[in-house]
Amino acid sequence: MVQKCTFGGLFCKKSDQDKFEKCDYDNLQFIKKSEEHFIIDVPSLTYKEIRALDTQLPCSDTTTLKLPGVKAKDIKKYAGFYRYFPNFAETEI
């Protein structure tokens, strides 16, 4: 299995430090300041399936999410990080 690593950071002016601290990034589950990794377990879904699941999210109980032909484990994986899934669009001009 090939694992890839992504990292990021943020620069801000000293005068904006109070705004930065109010964002409370340290409480996001995927922000790690130690050597501990956050593993993204990517579900096997098509974009059509993702759009269909998005119509059912958010929900308090992921077992209520249903999509014919999609495994429950993939639905649960997606429900865990759907808010951070990148959005994009392809267009022709």
C-alpha positions as CSV (number, residue, x, y, z in Angstrom):
1,M,0.0,0.0,0.0
2,V,1.4,3.4,-1.0
3,Q,0.8,6.2,1.5
4,K,1.1,9.8,0.6
5,C,1.6,12.7,3.1
6,T,0.1,16.1,2.9
7,F,1.0,18.9,5.1
8,G,-0.1,22.5,5.4
9,G,0.4,25.7,7.4
10,L,-0.9,29.2,7.8
11,F,0.9,32.5,7.9
12,C,-0.8,35.6,9.4
13,K,0.1,39.0,10.5
14,K,0.9,39.5,14.2
15,S,-2.1,41.8,14.4
16,D,-4.4,39.0,13.3
17,Q,-3.1,36.5,15.8
18,D,-6.1,36.9,18.1
19,K,-8.4,36.1,15.1
20,F,-6.3,33.0,14.3
21,E,-6.5,31.7,17.9
22,K,-10.3,32.1,17.9
23,C,-10.5,29.7,14.9
24,D,-9.5,26.9,17.3
25,Y,-7.8,24.8,14.7
26,D,-6.2,22.6,17.3
27,N,-9.6,21.0,17.9
28,L,-10.0,19.7,14.3
29,Q,-9.6,16.0,14.2
30,F,-7.2,16.1,11.3
31,I,-4.8,18.7,12.7
32,K,-1.9,17.0,14.2
33,K,1.1,18.8,15.8
34,S,2.9,15.7,16.8
35,E,4.4,12.8,14.8
36,E,1.0,11.1,15.0
37,H,-0.5,10.8,11.5
38,F,-4.1,11.3,10.5
39,I,-4.9,8.6,8.0
40,I,-7.6,9.4,5.4
41,D,-9.3,6.1,4.6
42,V,-10.7,6.9,1.2
43,P,-14.1,5.3,0.4
44,S,-14.7,3.8,-3.0
45,L,-17.4,6.1,-4.4
46,T,-18.2,7.8,-7.7
47,Y,-18.9,11.5,-7.8
48,K,-22.6,10.7,-8.5
49,E,-22.7,8.6,-5.3
50,I,-21.0,11.4,-3.4
51,R,-23.6,13.9,-4.5
52,A,-26.4,11.5,-3.5
53,L,-24.9,11.0,-0.1
54,D,-24.5,14.8,0.3
55,T,-28.2,15.1,0.1
56,Q,-28.5,13.0,3.2
57,L,-25.8,14.7,5.2
58,P,-25.4,15.9,7.9
59,C,-27.2,13.3,10.0
60,S,-26.8,12.2,13.6
61,D,-26.7,8.5,12.8
62,T,-24.7,7.3,9.9
63,T,-26.5,3.9,9.9
64,T,-29.5,5.7,8.5
65,L,-27.6,6.7,5.3
66,K,-28.6,4.4,2.5
67,L,-27.5,4.3,-1.2
68,P,-28.3,1.2,-3.3
69,G,-25.2,-0.7,-4.4
70,V,-22.9,1.2,-2.1
71,K,-21.2,-0.7,0.8
72,A,-22.1,0.5,4.3
73,K,-18.4,0.8,5.2
74,D,-17.8,3.2,2.3
75,I,-20.8,5.3,3.3
76,K,-19.5,5.5,6.9
77,K,-16.0,6.5,5.7
78,Y,-17.4,9.3,3.6
79,A,-19.7,10.5,6.3
80,G,-16.6,11.0,8.6
81,F,-15.0,13.6,6.3
82,Y,-17.5,14.8,3.8
83,R,-17.4,18.4,5.1
84,Y,-13.7,18.6,4.1
85,F,-14.1,16.9,0.7
86,P,-12.9,19.2,-2.0
87,N,-15.5,20.7,-4.4
88,F,-14.7,21.5,-7.9
89,A,-16.3,21.8,-11.3
90,E,-15.2,21.1,-14.8
91,T,-16.4,23.5,-17.5
92,E,-15.8,24.1,-21.1
93,I,-15.6,27.7,-22.5
